[in-house]
Amino acid sequence: MITYSLDNAHELAQYKALRERLMLNKSQEGLNAVTEATPVDTGAAKASWGLIISGDQVKLTNDKDYIFYVNYGTSEIQPRHFIEDALAEVGSMNYPVAVKD
């Protein structure tokens, strides 16, 4: 087993910067994957995806109310689960997925 200690402030700052870049890169991959997987009728839902990054938390956002129904379906529309599938493909899946507050 190899252990590594981040004793000095410079090493810790470098580690935190690397961690933030990796989180941002993975978040962007997830955003791109979900955007690409979004079904298109008018293109409004596909164009409405965004990211909110706050500390260690990343939120994938879409301001179209109907995106919930496009993903999870209704009594008349089959669920597609394209959000979960797209995030799982890029390894960004962290359950639960909430697309509506």
Secondary structure, 3 states (H helix, E strand, C coil): CCCCCCCCHHHHHHHHHHHHHHHHHHHHHHHHHHHHHCCCCCCCCHHHEEEEEECCEEEEEECCCCHHHHHHCCCCCCCCCHHHHHHHHCCCCCCCCCCCC
